[in-house]
Amino acid sequence: MNRDKQALKTYSAQISDYIKKALLKGELRPGDKVNEVRLAAALSISRAPVREALQLLVNNGLVVSVPQKGKFIKKLSAKEIQDGYLIGGILEGAAVAMSVESLDDDDFARLNSLLRSMGELRKTSADYGEQLADLDIAFHDALLAKTPNRLMVEQARAVCQRRSKFLLFNHWPEAFTLDEVVERHRRVLAAVNSRSRHVIENTLREHYIELGERMAGLASRPAGT
């Protein structure tokens, strides 16, 4: 039984990684059907564990199951997008405020380095969307690195990284210019530097509210506009 559970966990990780990479590359989009046969063939896995692993992704909110039709990549409504980012902002703001006194010089050096890397992306590649997403995740992970309440961190990541960032990735280049992205994260870092819990919570909440509004607008546009 333990071996079966470990195998399922391994399959689930493989399938989750495969789907996320397909979303980042534009090979899969919200609303697309997930073909179990093709997925099993691509990963050299039998269909039974694929079916079980996809059910775990349904539970995690990345995939939805439609009776008699199959499983599809989750398509978020405008309200779901805004609500999700609001919740993420509240949780992350509280988590960072809780642990800000634990952040040391090395942590701030890491945050500043990531911010510089964001600003330099234009020099390295014209197509930097995936790199920017990775840097954004790394920046927010660094903010949360010292938070003792890992359940709070897990919930914040689930809303803002594991689901929304992959399901809405194709809208990222349109949401903010690179300069705007850098400035938004500079404001967050300045708030953390202030060591004021009130300022940190307000700044991160507004950071995510603004992102949610932009993403909701883009995701609700008719196709082709």
C-alpha positions as CSV (number, residue, x, y, z in Angstrom):
1,M,0.0,0.0,0.0
2,N,2.8,2.4,0.9
3,R,4.5,1.6,-2.4
4,D,1.3,2.3,-4.3
5,K,0.8,5.6,-2.6
6,Q,4.4,6.6,-3.4
7,A,3.9,5.6,-7.0
8,L,0.8,7.7,-7.2
9,K,2.6,10.7,-5.6
10,T,5.3,10.3,-8.3
11,Y,2.8,10.1,-11.1
12,S,0.9,13.1,-9.7
13,A,4.1,15.2,-9.7
14,Q,5.0,14.1,-13.2
15,I,1.5,15.0,-14.5
16,S,1.3,18.2,-12.6
17,D,4.7,19.3,-14.0
18,Y,3.8,18.3,-17.5
19,I,0.5,20.2,-17.4
20,K,2.1,23.3,-15.9
21,K,4.8,23.4,-18.6
22,A,2.2,22.9,-21.3
23,L,0.3,25.9,-19.9
24,L,3.5,28.0,-19.8
25,K,4.3,27.1,-23.4
26,G,0.7,27.8,-24.6
27,E,0.2,24.2,-25.5
28,L,-2.7,24.0,-23.1
29,R,-5.1,26.8,-22.2
30,P,-7.9,27.2,-19.7
31,G,-10.9,25.3,-21.0
32,D,-8.9,22.8,-23.0
33,K,-9.7,19.1,-22.5
34,V,-7.1,16.9,-20.9
35,N,-6.7,13.8,-23.0
36,E,-5.9,10.9,-20.7
37,V,-4.7,8.7,-23.5
38,R,-2.3,11.2,-24.9
39,L,-1.1,12.2,-21.4
40,A,-0.4,8.6,-20.5
41,A,1.5,8.0,-23.8
42,A,3.5,11.2,-23.4
43,L,4.6,10.2,-19.9
44,S,4.8,6.4,-20.5
45,I,2.3,5.8,-17.7
46,S,-0.7,3.6,-17.8
47,R,-4.1,5.3,-17.8
48,A,-5.2,4.1,-14.4
49,P,-2.7,6.1,-12.4
50,V,-3.1,9.0,-14.8
51,R,-6.8,9.1,-14.0
52,E,-6.1,9.0,-10.3
53,A,-3.4,11.7,-10.5
54,L,-5.7,13.9,-12.5
55,Q,-8.3,13.6,-9.7
56,L,-5.7,15.0,-7.3
57,L,-5.3,18.0,-9.7
58,V,-9.1,18.4,-9.6
59,N,-8.9,18.6,-5.8
60,N,-6.1,21.2,-6.2
61,G,-8.2,23.4,-8.5
62,L,-6.0,23.1,-11.6
63,V,-8.3,20.7,-13.5
64,V,-12.1,20.4,-13.4
65,S,-14.1,17.2,-14.1
66,V,-17.3,17.5,-16.2
67,P,-19.6,14.4,-15.9
68,Q,-19.9,12.5,-19.2
69,K,-17.4,14.8,-20.9
70,G,-14.1,14.4,-19.1
71,K,-11.5,16.6,-17.5
72,F,-10.6,20.1,-18.5
73,I,-8.1,22.8,-17.5
74,K,-9.8,25.0,-15.1
75,K,-11.2,28.3,-16.6
76,L,-11.5,30.9,-13.9
77,S,-14.3,33.5,-13.9
78,A,-13.5,37.2,-13.4
79,K,-14.9,37.0,-9.8
80,E,-12.8,33.8,-9.0
81,I,-9.7,35.6,-10.2
82,Q,-10.3,38.7,-8.1
83,D,-11.4,36.8,-5.0
84,G,-8.4,34.5,-5.3
85,Y,-5.8,37.3,-5.5
86,L,-7.5,39.2,-2.7
87,I,-7.3,36.1,-0.5
88,G,-3.7,35.5,-1.5
89,G,-2.8,39.2,-0.8
90,I,-4.4,39.1,2.7
91,L,-2.6,35.8,3.6
92,E,0.8,36.8,2.2
93,G,0.6,40.2,3.8
94,A,-0.2,38.7,7.2
95,A,2.5,36.1,6.8
96,V,5.3,38.5,5.8
97,A,4.2,41.0,8.6
98,M,4.4,38.1,11.1
99,S,8.0,37.2,10.2
100,V,9.5,40.5,9.0
101,E,11.7,40.8,12.1
102,S,13.3,37.5,11.3
103,L,14.5,38.7,7.8
104,D,18.2,39.4,7.9
105,D,20.8,41.0,5.6
106,D,21.1,37.9,3.5
107,D,17.3,37.8,3.0
108,F,17.3,41.5,1.8
109,A,20.3,40.9,-0.4
110,R,18.4,38.0,-2.0
111,L,15.3,40.2,-2.6
112,N,17.3,43.0,-4.0
113,S,19.1,40.6,-6.3
114,L,15.9,39.2,-7.6
115,L,14.6,42.7,-8.2
116,R,17.7,43.6,-10.2
117,S,17.3,40.4,-12.2
118,M,13.7,41.4,-13.1
119,G,14.9,44.8,-14.4
120,E,17.7,43.2,-16.5
121,L,15.4,40.7,-18.3
122,R,15.0,43.0,-21.3
123,K,18.7,42.7,-21.9
124,T,18.8,39.0,-21.9
125,S,15.8,38.0,-24.0
126,A,12.9,39.5,-26.0
127,D,10.7,36.7,-24.8
128,Y,11.1,36.7,-21.0
129,G,7.6,35.8,-19.8
130,E,8.6,32.5,-18.3
131,Q,11.7,33.9,-16.7
132,L,9.7,36.8,-15.2
133,A,7.2,34.3,-13.7
134,D,10.1,32.3,-12.2
135,L,11.6,35.5,-10.7
136,D,8.3,36.6,-9.4
137,I,7.7,33.3,-7.6
138,A,11.2,33.4,-6.2
139,F,10.7,36.9,-4.9
140,H,7.5,36.1,-3.1
141,D,9.0,32.8,-1.8
142,A,11.9,34.8,-0.4
143,L,9.4,37.1,1.4
144,L,7.8,34.1,3.0
145,A,10.9,32.1,3.7
146,K,11.0,32.9,7.5
147,T,7.2,32.7,8.1
148,P,6.7,30.2,11.0
149,N,3.0,29.5,10.0
150,R,3.6,27.2,7.0
151,L,-0.1,26.5,6.6
152,M,-0.6,30.2,5.9
153,V,2.2,30.1,3.4
154,E,0.8,27.0,1.7
155,Q,-2.6,28.5,1.3
156,A,-1.2,31.8,-0.1
157,R,0.9,29.9,-2.6
158,A,-2.0,27.6,-3.6
159,V,-4.1,30.6,-4.6
160,C,-1.5,32.9,-6.1
161,Q,1.1,30.5,-7.5
162,R,-0.1,27.0,-8.1
163,R,-3.4,27.9,-9.7
164,S,-3.7,31.5,-10.9
165,K,-0.2,32.0,-12.2
166,F,-0.4,28.9,-14.5
167,L,-4.0,29.3,-15.5
168,L,-3.5,33.0,-16.3
169,F,0.0,32.9,-17.6
170,N,-0.9,33.8,-21.2
171,H,-2.2,37.2,-19.9
172,W,0.9,38.1,-17.9
173,P,2.7,40.0,-20.8
174,E,-0.4,42.2,-21.2
175,A,-1.1,42.9,-17.5
176,F,1.9,45.1,-16.8
177,T,4.9,46.3,-18.6
178,L,8.3,45.1,-17.4
179,D,8.9,48.5,-15.8
180,E,5.6,48.4,-14.0
181,V,6.4,44.9,-12.7
182,V,9.7,46.1,-11.4
183,E,8.2,49.2,-9.8
184,R,5.4,47.1,-8.2
185,H,7.9,44.8,-6.6
186,R,10.1,47.7,-5.5
187,R,7.1,49.1,-3.6
188,V,6.7,45.7,-1.9
189,L,10.4,45.6,-0.9
190,A,10.2,49.2,0.4
191,A,7.2,48.2,2.6
192,V,9.1,45.2,3.9
193,N,12.1,47.4,4.6
194,S,9.9,49.7,6.7
195,R,9.4,46.8,9.1
196,S,5.9,48.2,9.7
197,R,3.4,45.4,9.9
198,H,0.5,47.7,8.9
199,V,2.4,49.0,5.8
200,I,3.4,45.5,4.8
201,E,-0.1,44.1,5.0
202,N,-1.6,47.0,3.2
203,T,1.0,47.1,0.4
204,L,0.8,43.3,-0.3
205,R,-3.0,43.3,-0.2
206,E,-3.1,46.2,-2.7
207,H,-0.3,44.5,-4.8
208,Y,-2.6,41.5,-5.3
209,I,-5.9,43.4,-5.6
210,E,-4.4,45.4,-8.5
211,L,-3.1,42.2,-10.2
212,G,-6.5,40.5,-9.7
213,E,-8.3,43.5,-11.4
214,R,-5.9,43.5,-14.3
215,M,-6.1,39.7,-14.8
216,A,-9.9,39.6,-14.4
217,G,-10.3,42.2,-17.2
218,L,-7.9,40.4,-19.5
219,A,-9.4,36.9,-18.9
220,S,-13.0,38.1,-19.5
221,R,-12.2,39.6,-22.9
222,P,-13.8,37.9,-25.9
223,A,-11.3,35.6,-27.7
224,G,-9.3,37.3,-30.4
225,T,-9.5,40.9,-28.9
